[in-house]
Amino acid sequence: DLLSSDSHLLILGAEGSHPADNLEKYNFGAEYWFQDKFSLRIGERFNYDSDGLTAGAGLRLPVGEDIELAVDYAYQDFGFLTQVHRFSIGLGF
């Protein structure tokens, strides 16, 4: 965690792969949480057939005594193919 306090959390991530039969691939990303309820995410992929930006946001809301509703949105640019928009809803108990 790059930044961690009662209200803020910032996480950075990096990943790489070196397959014997293909190009090296790299992923970089960051996720920011505000008060453990709202998140923003951004990332980048390198050396893929469809390099591109990824971004997203999430929201966690209490809906009961021990139940939490999670709503997430993600965007991914697949270059010459198209953009992909993903939505998800989940319950945590």
GUVO-515626 format. One line per field, with one value per residue: residue number from 0; x, y, z of N, C-alpha, C, O in turn; residue in one letter; chain. Coordinates in Angstrom, 2 decimals. Last residue first. Layout:
num: NUM,...
n_X: X,...
n_Y: Y,...
n_Z: Z,...
ca_X: X,...
ca_Y: Y,...
ca_Z: Z,...
c_X: X,...
c_Y: Y,...
c_Z: Z,...
o_X: X,...
o_Y: Y,...
o_Z: Z,...
residu: A,...
chaine: A,...
end
This chain:
num: 92,91,90,89,88,87,86,85,84,83,82,81,80,79,78,77,76,75,74,73,72,71,70,69,68,67,66,65,64,63,62,61,60,59,58,57,56,55,54,53,52,51,50,49,48,47,46,45,44,43,42,41,40,39,38,37,36,35,34,33,32,31,30,29,28,27,26,25,24,23,22,21,20,19,18,17,16,15,14,13,12,11,10,9,8,7,6,5,4,3,2,1,0
n_X: -21.69,-22.22,-23.35,-22.87,-22.78,-21.03,-20.30,-18.08,-17.40,-14.88,-14.34,-12.73,-10.35,-8.15,-8.36,-9.93,-10.19,-12.56,-14.04,-16.35,-18.05,-19.92,-21.25,-22.20,-23.68,-23.48,-24.73,-25.32,-27.62,-27.79,-26.39,-23.64,-21.94,-19.34,-18.44,-15.94,-14.60,-11.95,-9.99,-7.29,-5.86,-4.01,-3.42,-4.06,-1.99,0.36,2.26,0.65,-2.04,-2.94,-5.50,-7.37,-10.18,-11.68,-14.31,-15.87,-15.51,-13.29,-12.69,-11.72,-9.08,-7.60,-5.27,-3.44,-1.16,0.23,1.69,3.34,5.04,7.30,6.14,6.77,7.78,8.34,7.02,7.12,5.17,4.43,2.81,1.97,0.03,-0.82,-3.36,-4.38,-6.92,-8.28,-9.16,-7.08,-4.55,-1.97,-0.33,0.66,0.84
n_Y: -11.00,-9.06,-9.09,-7.19,-6.43,-4.92,-4.20,-3.13,-2.40,-2.18,-0.98,-2.87,-3.35,-1.69,-1.47,-2.12,-0.70,-1.18,-0.39,-1.29,-0.88,-2.30,-2.44,-4.33,-4.24,-6.22,-7.10,-7.02,-5.32,-3.87,-2.57,-0.44,-0.35,0.52,0.95,1.70,1.97,2.00,1.15,0.58,1.02,-1.45,-3.84,-6.45,-8.14,-6.62,-4.80,-3.70,-2.03,-0.15,1.30,2.37,2.99,4.07,3.50,3.95,2.88,3.41,6.12,5.52,3.94,3.31,1.46,0.91,-1.04,-2.74,-5.47,-6.87,-9.52,-10.56,-12.65,-16.25,-18.62,-18.31,-15.42,-13.57,-10.99,-8.85,-6.30,-4.14,-1.74,0.20,1.67,3.73,4.87,6.97,7.17,6.25,5.30,4.73,4.41,2.09,-1.17
n_Z: 2.82,-0.07,-3.35,-6.39,-9.78,-12.50,-15.89,-18.41,-21.72,-24.11,-27.43,-30.06,-31.88,-31.73,-28.26,-26.11,-23.04,-20.54,-17.46,-14.92,-11.86,-9.16,-5.98,-3.23,-0.09,2.79,5.96,8.65,8.61,5.31,3.47,2.91,-0.18,-2.28,-5.61,-8.10,-11.40,-13.88,-16.77,-18.97,-22.18,-24.04,-26.64,-27.94,-27.83,-25.53,-24.64,-21.64,-20.05,-17.16,-15.04,-12.22,-10.11,-7.10,-4.71,-1.59,0.99,2.53,2.26,-0.94,-2.67,-5.76,-7.54,-10.54,-12.59,-15.36,-17.01,-19.83,-21.49,-24.03,-26.74,-26.75,-25.68,-23.00,-21.35,-18.90,-17.43,-14.65,-12.83,-10.16,-8.34,-5.47,-3.60,-1.07,0.97,3.53,6.18,7.80,5.38,3.21,0.17,-0.97,0.00
ca_X: -22.17,-21.25,-23.71,-22.64,-23.44,-21.30,-20.97,-18.57,-17.91,-15.74,-14.25,-13.78,-11.57,-8.88,-7.71,-9.31,-10.00,-11.30,-13.89,-15.00,-18.02,-18.66,-21.57,-21.06,-23.93,-22.92,-24.79,-24.06,-26.69,-28.34,-27.83,-24.29,-22.96,-19.78,-19.15,-16.75,-15.03,-13.17,-10.39,-8.42,-6.20,-4.93,-2.96,-4.99,-2.56,-0.75,2.68,1.66,-1.47,-2.43,-4.41,-6.82,-9.12,-11.33,-12.99,-15.81,-16.83,-13.65,-13.51,-12.05,-10.32,-7.74,-6.62,-3.58,-2.44,0.42,0.46,3.38,3.83,7.05,6.69,6.03,7.37,9.43,6.84,8.17,5.35,5.07,2.95,2.71,0.36,-0.20,-2.63,-3.89,-6.05,-7.71,-10.08,-8.46,-5.01,-2.98,-0.91,1.44,0.00
ca_Y: -11.17,-9.68,-8.99,-8.32,-6.17,-6.05,-3.82,-4.21,-1.85,-3.07,-0.79,-2.00,-4.14,-1.73,-0.96,-3.21,-0.35,-1.64,-0.04,-1.38,-0.60,-2.00,-2.10,-3.84,-4.23,-5.10,-7.29,-7.65,-5.35,-4.59,-2.69,-1.36,0.25,-0.45,1.51,0.80,2.57,1.55,2.06,0.04,1.55,-0.36,-2.98,-5.33,-7.87,-7.52,-5.94,-3.50,-3.31,-0.16,0.39,2.66,2.11,4.40,3.21,4.34,2.84,2.00,5.67,6.60,3.80,4.27,1.47,1.59,-0.52,-1.79,-4.84,-6.11,-8.73,-10.24,-11.40,-15.05,-18.61,-18.73,-16.74,-13.80,-12.40,-9.12,-7.72,-4.37,-3.10,0.12,0.44,3.72,3.73,6.80,7.54,5.89,6.05,4.07,5.36,3.32,0.00
ca_Z: 4.18,0.84,-1.94,-5.50,-8.51,-11.62,-14.66,-17.56,-20.47,-23.34,-25.98,-29.52,-31.76,-32.99,-29.46,-26.85,-24.44,-21.12,-18.88,-15.49,-13.30,-9.83,-7.37,-4.01,-1.53,2.04,4.50,8.23,9.74,6.45,3.22,3.84,0.66,-1.27,-4.48,-7.30,-10.13,-13.24,-15.70,-18.22,-20.88,-23.79,-25.55,-27.76,-29.15,-25.82,-25.46,-22.67,-20.49,-18.54,-15.37,-13.55,-10.57,-8.49,-5.28,-3.00,0.36,2.32,3.38,-0.02,-1.89,-4.66,-6.99,-9.25,-12.16,-14.28,-16.52,-18.59,-21.29,-22.63,-26.20,-27.10,-27.08,-23.88,-21.93,-19.90,-17.78,-15.92,-13.13,-11.41,-8.71,-6.80,-3.87,-2.44,0.70,2.20,5.09,8.13,6.55,4.02,1.12,-1.06,0.00
c_X: -21.13,-21.86,-22.65,-23.11,-23.23,-21.95,-21.16,-19.19,-18.49,-16.12,-15.24,-13.50,-12.74,-10.17,-8.60,-8.75,-9.27,-11.28,-12.56,-15.06,-16.57,-18.88,-20.26,-21.51,-22.71,-23.21,-24.29,-24.01,-25.33,-27.29,-28.52,-25.80,-23.52,-20.76,-19.58,-17.36,-15.89,-13.45,-11.67,-8.72,-7.35,-5.15,-4.03,-4.57,-3.50,-1.23,1.61,2.04,-0.51,-1.81,-4.03,-5.66,-8.66,-10.16,-12.90,-14.40,-16.79,-15.04,-14.03,-13.05,-10.49,-9.09,-6.63,-5.05,-2.39,-0.95,0.81,2.01,3.88,5.82,6.44,6.71,6.63,9.07,7.97,8.01,6.36,5.15,3.62,2.87,1.11,0.16,-2.08,-3.00,-5.67,-6.84,-9.57,-9.41,-6.44,-3.28,-1.99,0.97,0.89
c_Y: -11.80,-9.81,-9.69,-8.02,-7.40,-5.56,-5.06,-3.61,-3.01,-2.36,-1.73,-1.76,-3.27,-2.54,-1.01,-2.73,-1.50,-1.31,-0.59,-1.08,-0.69,-1.76,-1.67,-3.62,-3.64,-5.29,-6.02,-7.90,-5.92,-4.61,-3.47,-1.38,-0.78,0.25,0.38,1.53,1.56,2.29,1.54,1.03,0.76,-0.06,-1.94,-4.52,-6.67,-7.22,-7.01,-4.83,-3.03,-1.52,0.49,1.71,2.54,3.52,3.73,4.10,3.11,1.84,4.25,6.07,5.02,4.04,2.41,1.55,0.16,-1.24,-3.92,-5.52,-8.09,-9.34,-11.29,-13.82,-17.34,-18.58,-17.07,-15.21,-12.50,-10.61,-7.86,-5.86,-3.15,-1.33,0.51,2.51,3.77,5.55,7.20,6.14,5.62,4.92,4.62,4.37,1.24
c_Z: 5.02,2.21,-1.12,-4.09,-7.65,-10.34,-13.81,-16.30,-19.67,-22.04,-25.30,-28.04,-31.30,-32.90,-30.68,-28.18,-25.12,-22.60,-19.35,-16.98,-13.75,-11.32,-8.02,-5.46,-2.22,0.56,3.82,6.73,9.37,7.54,4.34,3.56,1.63,-0.34,-3.57,-6.12,-9.40,-11.96,-15.08,-17.10,-20.27,-22.34,-25.25,-26.54,-29.09,-27.24,-25.60,-23.32,-21.64,-18.82,-16.84,-13.80,-11.96,-8.87,-6.72,-3.53,-1.14,1.69,3.21,1.00,-1.00,-3.99,-5.79,-8.85,-10.81,-13.88,-15.36,-18.28,-19.92,-22.54,-24.70,-26.50,-27.51,-25.36,-22.92,-20.46,-18.92,-16.17,-14.49,-11.58,-10.03,-7.08,-5.30,-2.62,-0.77,2.13,3.70,6.96,6.84,5.24,1.89,-0.05,0.00
o_X: -21.36,-22.48,-22.24,-23.26,-23.40,-21.71,-21.43,-18.68,-19.31,-15.26,-16.30,-12.54,-13.63,-11.02,-9.69,-8.67,-8.14,-12.23,-11.55,-16.00,-15.66,-19.76,-19.58,-22.09,-22.24,-23.01,-24.64,-23.32,-24.30,-26.23,-29.73,-26.41,-23.84,-20.46,-20.14,-16.88,-16.50,-12.67,-12.39,-7.82,-8.26,-4.71,-4.85,-5.28,-3.69,-0.92,1.92,2.13,-0.80,-1.15,-4.72,-4.92,-9.46,-9.24,-13.89,-13.42,-17.60,-15.67,-15.12,-14.14,-9.53,-10.12,-5.78,-5.95,-1.43,-1.80,1.60,1.28,4.39,5.59,5.48,7.74,5.93,9.95,8.48,8.76,6.43,5.19,3.39,3.05,0.90,0.56,-2.82,-2.02,-6.54,-6.13,-10.37,-10.38,-6.96,-2.39,-2.84,1.78,1.75
o_Y: -12.02,-8.87,-10.80,-6.87,-8.53,-4.44,-6.14,-2.65,-3.78,-1.80,-2.04,-2.29,-2.97,-2.42,-0.43,-3.51,-1.82,-1.59,-0.48,-1.46,-0.23,-2.34,-0.78,-4.52,-2.57,-6.37,-4.91,-8.81,-5.36,-4.01,-3.69,-0.32,-1.89,1.30,-0.61,2.57,0.68,3.12,0.75,1.67,0.33,-0.76,-1.60,-4.50,-5.98,-6.16,-8.19,-5.85,-2.22,-2.10,1.13,1.36,3.02,3.31,3.81,4.46,2.56,0.79,3.93,5.63,5.49,3.97,2.31,1.60,0.01,-1.01,-4.29,-5.13,-8.68,-8.51,-11.86,-13.94,-17.35,-18.42,-16.17,-16.11,-11.63,-11.41,-7.04,-6.60,-2.30,-2.07,0.86,2.32,3.84,5.20,7.13,5.40,4.73,5.23,3.97,5.11,1.41
o_Z: 6.21,2.72,-1.45,-3.69,-8.11,-9.88,-14.34,-15.72,-20.18,-21.35,-25.85,-27.48,-32.08,-33.79,-30.68,-29.14,-24.77,-23.33,-18.65,-17.67,-13.06,-11.94,-7.52,-6.07,-1.84,0.01,4.21,6.28,9.73,7.42,4.28,3.44,1.22,0.22,-4.04,-5.69,-10.01,-11.50,-15.68,-16.56,-20.98,-21.43,-26.10,-25.52,-30.08,-27.78,-25.77,-22.64,-22.52,-17.96,-17.64,-12.88,-12.77,-8.08,-7.44,-2.88,-1.89,1.83,3.70,0.63,-0.38,-4.66,-4.91,-9.69,-10.06,-14.74,-14.49,-19.19,-18.97,-23.42,-24.17,-25.82,-28.53,-26.20,-23.59,-20.09,-19.78,-15.23,-15.39,-10.62,-10.90,-6.17,-6.22,-1.90,-1.63,3.07,2.77,6.79,6.17,6.03,1.29,0.51,0.86
residu: F,G,L,G,I,S,F,R,H,V,Q,T,L,F,G,F,D,Q,Y,A,Y,D,V,A,L,E,I,D,E,G,V,P,L,R,L,G,A,G,A,T,L,G,D,S,D,Y,N,F,R,E,G,I,R,L,S,F,K,D,Q,F,W,Y,E,A,G,F,N,Y,K,E,L,N,D,A,P,H,S,G,E,A,G,L,I,L,L,H,S,D,S,S,L,L,D
chaine: A,A,A,A,A,A,A,A,A,A,A,A,A,A,A,A,A,A,A,A,A,A,A,A,A,A,A,A,A,A,A,A,A,A,A,A,A,A,A,A,A,A,A,A,A,A,A,A,A,A,A,A,A,A,A,A,A,A,A,A,A,A,A,A,A,A,A,A,A,A,A,A,A,A,A,A,A,A,A,A,A,A,A,A,A,A,A,A,A,A,A,A,A
end
